[in-house]
Every structure is written in C-alpha cells, then in structure tokens.
Amino acid sequence: MENTKKVALVTGAGKGIGHAIAVALAEAGYHIGVHYRSSEEEALETKKICEGYGAEVLLLKADIDDYAACEDMVQKIKEKWGRVDVLVNNAGITKDNLILRMKPEDFESVIHTNLTSAFYLSKLCSSLMMKKRYGRIINISSISGVRGNAGQANYAASKAGLIGLTKTIAKELAGRNITANAIAPGFITTDMTAALNEEIQEKIKTQIPLNRFGTPQDIAKTVVFLCSEGGDYITGQVISVDGGMNI
Ligand code: NAP
C-alpha cells in the first residue's frame, strides 16, 4: 500500500535546531528521516520522541560531505516511503577565525559541509519531489550570511551561498510546485553557540531587540509554518528569525 503521510528529511537531527525541527514536523504529522553523523545516542532520542507523535522514523547515518552517502540516504527514504515532501538542510559547522589566520582547508571544509552538501541533497530530493509535483526545501542559513560577520569568512560565505542556492531552486522548481526558502537564525542556544564565551554572549544579547537568545523551537515553528498551507505561496525568501537582530 502506498504511504499517504508526508515525509520530511531533516539533516543534523540528533541535536540542537535539527532535533527541534524533526520533533516539530513529527508533531505536525510527518514521517521523519532523522539524519545524523556522529550524535547516535541523541538521534535515537530524536527518533523516540518523533515516534511518540505517531511518526514512522528512519534513522540515517551519513557524512553529508560525501555525495554517495547522500545518494544512499535518499535511496533509503525512497525504498521506505516512495516520497520525500520536505527537505530541511540544517546540518552545519563553524571553523571561525580572522581571515588572515584562516587556513584554506578550514574555508573549504565549511563551504563544503554547509553549502555543497545542501546542493547535493536538494538535487537528490528534488528529483523525487518533481514526480509528486510537491516539495518544500528549507535551508538553514544565518544572520552571518545576510550581514557578514568578522571571524566567519568561511561560515558567512557558505550561508550567503545558501541564499543564492535557495533563490535559484525557487526559480527552477516553482513550475513543479516546489518551494525553497531560507531561514536566517540569529543567536540560538545550542552546542554551536555554547562554544562562545560568556562575555561575547552578553555582548551579542545587547544587539537583540527582543532581549533574549532564540531557542531551537523558535526555528522549528517557522519550518512548520513554511510546510503548512500558510507557506504555500512563499518561495525564494529569506526569513529572519533573530529577535530583531537584523533590523
Ligand atoms: P549543532 O548543535 O552544532 O548541530 C550541527 C549538526 O550538524 C549536528 O547535528 C551534526 O551532526 C551536523 N553535521 C555537521 N557536519 C556534518 C557532516 N559533515 N555530515 C553530517 N552531519 C553533519 O548546531 P545548531 O546550532 O543546531 O545549528 C544547526 C544549523 O543552524 C546549522 O546549519 C547552523 O549553521 C545554523 N545556525 C545556527 C545558529 C545558532 O545560533 N545556533 C545561528 C544561525 C544558524 P552530528 O552531531 O551527528 O555529527
């Protein structure tokens, strides 16, 4: 029997923002492809919570830097459910340094994980989406990609690149009822930002009009909205979810 429930693939769903997105989409009625690379225990926890909402879950371990691993992941989803309706390119890394000190390999690896892998998965998933004439691609960009940020030449370039990728996918695939949007989070409390010392965190807080750091759920709620009927006519946009940081 063909699966009629919608299917979402969320990368980096073991922890942080990806975990919250996977759980929120499960709650919204999707089956979930929970992708992870090294956070296996956390991914199992994501799976358990999603199943608690009635979702079927496929645990997918892959290094998304590797195109063949991405192909394998999408193939597994195809075999299990025969469709993918939503792709959330969330997995990402930072390797911050001032440009004079940044090693070329650290520039390249951040671009590869944050941008090239999103291209890989968008390409692979859109071929399945086109057959169903439905798809929602959501790329997790960053305020750094919109404004630039000292110490993040690699990260900001990758996140700005994601915006160009998003707009291009939106134009190329609109005719097949596939939308593509980017979300640009500000400062969200996760392991990624826990690496910043308290002094820097307090300095950042003074730049946030809503006077608090965001939560992974703040981003997840925006993803669910874009995937709902409310998002049907929104494509090629960059949605800031940043407490007003980008005003
Ligand atoms: P996080 O807690 O550090 O999680 C990053 C995720 O990326 C992990 O699940 C990790 O998987 C996955 N990942 C990294 N490299 C990978 C690779 N080569 N192959 C497969 N998976 C890989 O970060 P987060 O804060 O939740 O961030 C999620 C996204 O939001 C990122 O794209 C980040 O740039 C963006 N963002 C975050 C903030 C913020 O303030 N936190 C702000 C703006 C944008 P494993 O742990 O399984 O290895």
Residues whose N, C-alpha, C, O or C-beta is under 5 A from the ligand:
A	BS01	NAP	G12 A13 G14 K15 G16 I17 G18 Y36 R37 S38 S39 A62 D63 I64 D65 N90 A91 G92 I93 T113 I140 S141 S142 I143 P185 G186 F187 I188 T190 D191 M192 T193
